Amino acid sequence: MKDLKGISKFLSLVLRHKPEEIGVVMDANGWVAVDELIEKCSVKKVSLDFDTLEEVVISSDKQRFAFSDDYSKIRANQGHTVSVDLGLEEKEPSDFLYHGTVEKFLESIKADGLQKMQRLHVHLSKDIETAVKVGSRRGKPVILKIHAAAMHKDGYTFYLSKNGVWLCEQVPVKYIEF
């Protein structure tokens, strides 16, 4: 049985944060040639073929990755710490969006709001259920309610990634319901 979760985590590392980990070349939009990715994964003893890669992309519940139209390239949909232009279009959010976190970060969030930290954007969810899943990755989740429509009205820009994650530069404290 293939370790699809392990492969997905490895691909997240390479396609979001460290393409140099295996020596792949990422273009300005975050795309990596599929053939090059498959070939260079062997550097880290990750056995990958096209069918397995496609299975990881299709089976991911979070839809972390996308193929180009001709399947010759792959990239992460969001979550990058390396500078890429994902070609995101501005979207008007619903009244509220949500952010899943854990208690140990609340003091910092109450002081500074939600910051993108090393990532290119703050990640927000369209519903509480998704935010709970996100927050649960690090322990008992705490869900923050974001007054997204008010933020947008006040001039903050929102984007919606291909896999349904809402993105913005920051969320000031005044827009967060704790």
N, C-alpha and C positions, 0 to 999 in steps of 0.2 A: 504494500500500500504506500502511496506517495504521501509525503508530509507536505500537503498543500499549504497548511497554516505556516509552517516554517519557511517554505519558499516565498509565501506572500510577505512575511516579515522581512526576509532578506531583500526582496524586491523593493519594499518600502524604504529600506536603508539606502539602497543603490539609487532608486529613481526619485527619492525625495531629498536625500541628504548628502550622500557620498558616492557619486558616480566613480570617483577615483579609487574607491575600494576594490574595484575590479578592472579599472582602466577603460571604462566606456566613455564615449564622447556624447554629451548631451547638447542638443542645439538650443538656441535662445528661447524656444517654446517648450523646452523640457522633453522633447522627443529623443529616443535612443533607437538606433537600428536594431530590430529584433534579432537578426542573424548575429550581430556583434554581441548583443546581450547574452544570447544562448552560448556562444563560443566562450566568452570571457567569464561566465559564471563558474566554469570549471576551475578557474584560478583559486576560488575559495571552496573547491570540492562540492559545489552545488550542481547536481545533475539535473539538467534542464533540456527539454526538447520543445518543439513548437506546440505539440498537443498538450503537454503539461502546462506550458505557459498560458495557452488558451483556456485550459480548465481553471487555472488560478484566477484569470480575469473574469470569466463567466460565473464562477461559483462564489466569488467574494460577496458576502452579504452587504458589505459597505461600498462595493464598486470602487475600489481604490485606484484601479488602473483602466486605461483605455487604449485600444489599438487605433492607428490611423485607418482611414477608409480602405486602404489597400492591404492592411495588416503587415506592412513592412516596418512600422515603427510602433513603439509603445511609450507611454508616460504615465506618471501618477496624476490623478485628477486634481489633487490639492494636497496641502500639508508640507510643502517644500520649505527647506531652510536655505537652499541654494537659489540664487536669483534666476527666475524664469518668468516669461510672459505667457500665461495660459490663455490669453485672448479672451478673458472674461468680459462679459457685457454687464453693464450696470442694470440692476433689477430693483423694483420697488418691493420691499418686504411686506409681509402681513403685519398686523398690529403688534404681535408679539412673536419673538423667537426665544429659544431656550439654550442654556449652556450647562453642561454637566461637568461638575468638578468634585473635589473632595474637601472636607473641612479644613485641612491643613493650609489650603490656599486662600481661605475666606478673608483672613485679616489683610493680606496683601491686596486682594480684590476690593475690599471695602476702602482701602486707602487710595489705590491707584486705578481702579476699574479693571476691565479685562484688557490685557496687553497681548500683542502677538508674540512677544518674547523673540525666540530665534526664527520663528516661522514668518511667512509673508503676510499672513492674515490671522485674525481671530476666527475660530470656527464656531458656528451657531447651528442649532437644529430647529427644524420646523415644528417639532412636536416634543412633548415631555418624554414619551417613550424612548425616542432616539437619544435624547439628552441623558436619560437614566443609563442606557447602554454605554454611552461615552464615559460618564462619570464612574461607572462601575469598574472600569478597567484598572483604577488605582485604589479601590476600596469602596466604602459606603458612599453612594452618590449624594451630592447636594445639587439641587436644580435651581438655577438662577433664571428668572423671567426677565427678558430684555424688551424694553419698550422701543421696538425697532421702527415702527411707523413714526414715532416722535423723533427719533434720531434722524431718520431719513428727511423728515420735514425740516429739521435743523441743519441740513446740509451734509450729513454723513452718507457716504457711498456704500452700497451693498452690492454683492455679486452672488450669483448662484452657480455653484460648480456643476459639472456634468452629472455628478452622482448625488445631487440634492443637498449639499452642504452649503449653508449661507456663510459668506465671508465678508469681513470688514476690517478696517485698519485697527480699530480699538473700540471699546465700549466704555465711555465715561461713567463714573459711579452714579450720576443722577439718573441714568436710564436703566439701572439694575434694581430689580426687586429681589431682596434676599429672603 
